[in-house]
Amino acid sequence: MAQNLPYLLSPGTLTRAFEKIRKAATPERFSGDFVTTVIGIKGGAGQVLIPFFKRAGLVNSDGTPTELYNQFRNSAQSKKAAAAAFQIAYKNLYERNEFIHQAADDDVKGAIVEITGSEPDSRVVQAIFGTFKAFKTVCDFEGKLDLEEKAVKNGREDHSEKFDEETPIKHQPKKGVGLNLSYTINLNLPATDDIKVFDAIFRSLKDNLLKD
């Protein structure tokens, strides 16, 4: 099944934005006004930065900057934070090659074509590849980021901030006469962005297992 990968039609916009973000104060919201006025990137090129930064875990769904965004502005952590954001943005590529950032250009393009289902010479593939390359220039994949994995997960534009891979659910029956029992259920949740899947799982759990 074809999947989307984040991209900008003008990859140079990304590197310019990163330069300005390092110098500008952290905004309360990474909004269109902030991008236009403070970052200085106007029009459609500036507006697409917002969903792109959300996809990379730098901005929350409500527009507030994440901890990863703040780490990026720290000169000592900037390139390592960028590498963490890069891996979040291109997690679909990393599922195919955990060292995709070290892969040859032809291998990266091949993975992009495979994931998107687009033609190799299409504008989309070229834009994704160009953005991938531009993003990579500000990353340090060798350093270790002083950021807990939980904080990185909180920046992802999926449901990993709400559900861990193993979510313990504890149920305590009502007190009454006799023996009181408690038990713990560990769920191995599927890797999916569809919240309906999680709703169905927990609804079934409630209906079938958590009855008093």
C-alpha positions as semicolon CSV with decimal commas, in nm:
position;residue;x (nm);y (nm);z (nm)
1;M;0,000;0,000;0,000
2;A;0,143;0,339;-0,101
3;Q;0,237;0,570;0,185
4;N;0,316;0,939;0,209
5;L;0,655;1,085;0,294
6;P;0,701;1,450;0,398
7;Y;0,853;1,691;0,150
8;L;0,882;2,054;0,045
9;L;0,876;2,157;-0,319
10;S;1,161;2,398;-0,238
11;P;1,396;2,202;-0,005
12;G;1,610;2,510;0,050
13;T;1,318;2,653;0,249
14;L;1,386;2,395;0,518
15;T;1,750;2,487;0,577
16;R;1,661;2,859;0,582
17;A;1,389;2,791;0,837
18;F;1,626;2,594;1,059
19;E;1,877;2,879;1,057
20;K;1,613;3,133;1,162
21;I;1,463;2,904;1,430
22;R;1,799;2,874;1,604
23;K;1,816;3,253;1,639
24;A;1,451;3,335;1,710
25;A;1,286;3,301;2,051
26;T;1,065;2,995;2,093
27;P;0,707;3,098;2,006
28;E;0,403;3,005;2,208
29;R;0,266;2,859;1,883
30;F;0,444;2,773;1,561
31;S;0,181;2,957;1,357
32;G;0,150;3,100;1,009
33;D;0,217;3,447;1,147
34;F;0,535;3,328;1,317
35;V;0,658;3,159;0,999
36;T;0,580;3,464;0,784
37;T;0,694;3,739;1,018
38;V;0,974;3,591;1,230
39;I;1,108;3,312;1,009
40;G;1,055;3,532;0,703
41;I;0,920;3,264;0,471
42;K;0,598;3,379;0,308
43;G;0,324;3,228;0,097
44;G;0,268;2,860;0,040
45;A;0,634;2,775;0,103
46;G;0,599;2,901;0,459
47;Q;0,261;2,746;0,530
48;V;0,374;2,393;0,442
49;L;0,648;2,417;0,704
50;I;0,386;2,382;0,978
51;P;0,260;2,031;0,885
52;F;0,616;1,932;0,797
53;F;0,743;2,026;1,145
54;K;0,451;1,842;1,302
55;R;0,541;1,532;1,101
56;A;0,901;1,562;1,226
57;G;0,801;1,584;1,593
58;L;0,916;1,943;1,632
59;V;0,566;2,087;1,675
60;N;0,263;1,939;1,849
61;S;-0,074;1,902;1,680
62;D;-0,194;2,223;1,851
63;G;0,105;2,418;1,718
64;T;0,304;2,434;2,040
65;P;0,678;2,360;2,004
66;T;0,788;2,026;2,148
67;E;1,084;1,955;2,374
68;L;1,265;1,837;2,062
69;Y;1,215;2,185;1,912
70;N;1,374;2,340;2,221
71;Q;1,664;2,095;2,204
72;F;1,720;2,195;1,841
73;R;1,765;2,557;1,947
74;N;2,037;2,452;2,193
75;S;2,362;2,490;1,999
76;A;2,517;2,198;2,187
77;Q;2,226;1,969;2,098
78;S;2,102;2,116;1,770
79;K;2,237;1,865;1,517
80;K;2,155;1,568;1,738
81;A;1,799;1,696;1,788
82;A;1,771;1,744;1,411
83;A;1,878;1,381;1,362
84;A;1,606;1,265;1,602
85;A;1,348;1,473;1,414
86;F;1,479;1,337;1,083
87;Q;1,425;0,980;1,200
88;I;1,071;1,063;1,313
89;A;0,987;1,231;0,982
90;Y;1,122;0,944;0,775
91;K;1,025;0,653;0,999
92;N;0,877;0,470;0,699
93;L;1,218;0,476;0,531
94;Y;1,386;0,356;0,850
95;E;1,149;0,062;0,864
96;R;1,312;-0,055;0,541
97;N;1,670;0,040;0,625
98;E;1,776;0,144;0,975
99;F;2,080;0,316;0,821
100;I;1,892;0,493;0,543
101;H;2,077;0,816;0,622
102;Q;2,398;0,641;0,516
103;A;2,252;0,479;0,205
104;A;2,359;0,569;-0,148
105;D;2,139;0,816;-0,335
106;D;2,004;0,549;-0,570
107;D;1,906;0,330;-0,275
108;V;1,726;0,619;-0,106
109;K;1,539;0,704;-0,425
110;G;1,449;0,339;-0,470
111;A;1,304;0,322;-0,120
112;I;1,106;0,642;-0,184
113;V;0,962;0,498;-0,504
114;E;0,874;0,175;-0,326
115;I;0,697;0,349;-0,038
116;T;0,510;0,616;-0,235
117;G;0,428;0,411;-0,542
118;S;0,523;0,713;-0,756
119;E;0,716;0,705;-1,081
120;P;1,095;0,734;-1,034
121;D;1,114;1,057;-1,236
122;S;0,805;1,217;-1,083
123;R;0,821;1,559;-0,925
124;V;0,707;1,415;-0,592
125;V;0,994;1,166;-0,574
126;Q;1,243;1,439;-0,663
127;A;1,096;1,672;-0,399
128;I;1,104;1,402;-0,129
129;F;1,463;1,315;-0,215
130;G;1,568;1,680;-0,223
131;T;1,405;1,747;0,114
132;F;1,564;1,432;0,258
133;K;1,908;1,554;0,148
134;A;1,853;1,910;0,272
135;F;1,729;1,789;0,612
136;K;2,025;1,555;0,648
137;T;2,275;1,843;0,619
138;V;2,176;1,976;0,961
139;C;2,189;1,638;1,138
140;D;2,447;1,458;1,349
141;F;2,361;1,089;1,355
142;E;2,667;0,989;1,556
143;G;2,601;1,195;1,869
144;K;2,365;1,097;2,149
145;L;2,081;1,335;2,228
146;D;2,019;1,421;2,593
147;L;1,650;1,364;2,549
148;E;1,445;1,080;2,689
149;E;1,272;0,857;2,438
150;K;0,939;0,955;2,591
151;A;1,000;1,318;2,495
152;V;1,082;1,220;2,138
153;K;0,765;1,010;2,119
154;N;0,559;1,302;2,243
155;G;0,653;1,495;1,933
156;R;0,541;1,234;1,683
157;E;0,237;1,296;1,470
158;D;0,089;0,956;1,545
159;H;-0,067;0,793;1,850
160;S;0,255;0,678;2,014
161;E;0,225;0,966;2,262
162;K;-0,104;0,813;2,381
163;F;-0,025;0,443;2,364
164;D;0,304;0,269;2,444
165;E;0,381;-0,060;2,271
166;E;0,283;-0,236;2,591
167;T;0,012;-0,051;2,782
168;P;-0,068;-0,204;3,121
169;I;-0,433;-0,181;3,218
170;K;-0,517;-0,260;3,576
171;H;-0,865;-0,354;3,689
172;Q;-0,977;-0,367;4,051
173;P;-1,315;-0,538;4,106
174;K;-1,564;-0,379;4,341
175;K;-1,515;-0,462;4,705
176;G;-1,757;-0,704;4,854
177;V;-1,781;-0,999;5,087
178;G;-1,523;-1,262;5,012
179;L;-1,198;-1,261;4,821
180;N;-1,088;-0,952;4,629
181;L;-0,878;-1,019;4,321
182;S;-0,684;-0,789;4,091
183;Y;-0,507;-0,858;3,767
184;T;-0,293;-0,684;3,506
185;I;-0,340;-0,710;3,131
186;N;-0,049;-0,621;2,899
187;L;-0,156;-0,527;2,549
188;N;0,078;-0,546;2,251
189;L;-0,073;-0,274;2,037
190;P;-0,031;-0,272;1,659
191;A;0,182;-0,007;1,488
192;T;-0,087;0,201;1,323
193;D;-0,189;0,566;1,286
194;D;-0,560;0,477;1,282
195;I;-0,717;0,572;1,616
196;K;-1,024;0,360;1,525
197;V;-0,811;0,048;1,570
198;F;-0,729;0,147;1,929
199;D;-1,091;0,241;1,998
200;A;-1,204;-0,102;1,883
201;I;-0,942;-0,281;2,094
202;F;-1,028;-0,101;2,416
203;R;-1,403;-0,122;2,353
204;S;-1,373;-0,499;2,308
205;L;-1,158;-0,522;2,620
206;K;-1,418;-0,333;2,822
207;D;-1,710;-0,538;2,689
208;N;-1,550;-0,880;2,726
209;L;-1,285;-0,870;2,998
210;L;-1,345;-0,578;3,231
211;K;-1,696;-0,668;3,339
212;D;-1,761;-0,666;3,712
